[in-house]
Amino acid sequence: MLIGLLYPPSIFRLSRIELKEKMLIEKYIEVRTQTERLCAPLHKEDYIPQAVNYASPPKWHLAHTAWFFEDMILKDYLPGYAVYDARFSKLFNSYYQSIGVPAARSDRGIITRPTVEEVYTYRKHVDDHMKVLLNSDISENVKEFVILGLNHEQQHQELLITDLKYVFGLNTTWPVYDKNCNYLASESGDSGSTTIPEGIYEIGYSGDNFCFDNELNRHKVYLQSYEISNSLVTNGEYMAFINDGGYLTFSPWLGEGWEWIQSEKIRHPLYWHMVDGTWHTYTLAGLIPIDLDSPMSHISYYEAEAFARWKGARLPTEFEWEVAADKFSWGARWEWTSSAYASYPNFRIREGALGEYNAKFMVNQMVLRGASIASGTNHSRSTYRNFFHPEIRPIFPVYCSTVSIYIK
């Protein structure tokens, strides 16, 4: 049963002081092993396909996460390290222009060589040398890089599952990844809404645990009073939107959203299929009837915005979401907000290639908050900022936080 393997103990809720007393190498092995566990149910043929240019094959995720440790850490900090294959620096570089021009993102599915077996050999080569490094006397700076690399790999674990579902979801035989694991949340939360009073609130990460640089710096924002839903939007609520002609009527849609659903001929959420007069959804456990009471997922920002308008509400800003999140146990799905992805006050881009990790994407994308059911447990902190283009649907988002249009 795979589901027990998907949620390893939280490994980054350790202060920098505690890390001095822990064996970072154990944390490294734990995360790296988890990535390969996620691939255990796959057949060789599953490792290769790339359905769209913003998704990547499992083999590429396996190789890229090894490349990250090799290029970002081993080359600079392990004396005498010899790279496994110099050609991999281009082949498995995702987007780091300061390291070199990466291979085209859209071509990841045609990388039939190196083979799957060699990618696993590459990972072992990197792991063997990382263990040597981690067993030596390393600086606090190197520790920080390793911790970032492990969080990076956890992000790719979620992306691996997300991208795999997209490929499988295009196959009308509805492949089963694991019959015991459908990656769907079952609880939508409490009914009603909560009023957040007008005031000045602090936003952003504070503390000694890990966070990404886009969660810094903590700063104050002013919020007017607002009401926010206590629960996730359910499949049944969204089906009412569809049945009311939600995809056929312009009025609730943003202009670009309307153009998008028209050009792509979209009439329902991703993975929904009408079978014998009944709506079903594709999951990684196979095709199942839609549970009307379960939380809605796999919709774009455009769809979330249209549903909100149809409901007589609006999407929350990321700041409204963060303040309200302290009162709820949200986190089963990524939640679209109405905030464009941008830097916080006094944000500074770090030097070197790692400065490209988040900063270069701060344009034309929308912020999601929360976490996916496929996320690592330590990636659900209230300050975590995810971001995607507004038409993206394969991620595990749900529009779940309705905010009243009016201000009390």
Secondary structure, DSSP 8 states (H G I E B T S, - for coil): -GGGGSS----S---HHHHTTS-HHHHHHHHHHHHHHHTTT--GGGGS---STT---HHHHHHHHHHHHIIIIIHHHSTT---S-TTHHHHT--S-TTT-----GGGGGG---S-HHHHHHHHHHHHHHHHHHHTS---HHHHHHHHHHHHHHHHHHHHHHHHHHHHHHT-TT---S-TT--------EEEEEEEE-SEEEEES--SSS---GGG---EEEEE--EEEEEE--BHHHHHHHHHTTTTT-STTS-HHHHHHHHHHT--S-TTEEEETTEEEEEETTEEEE--TTSB--S--HHHHHHHHHHTTEE---HHHHHHHHTTS---SSEEEEEEE----TT----SSGGGGTTGGG-SS-EEEEE--TTS-GGG--TT--EEE-TT--SS-B-----EESS--
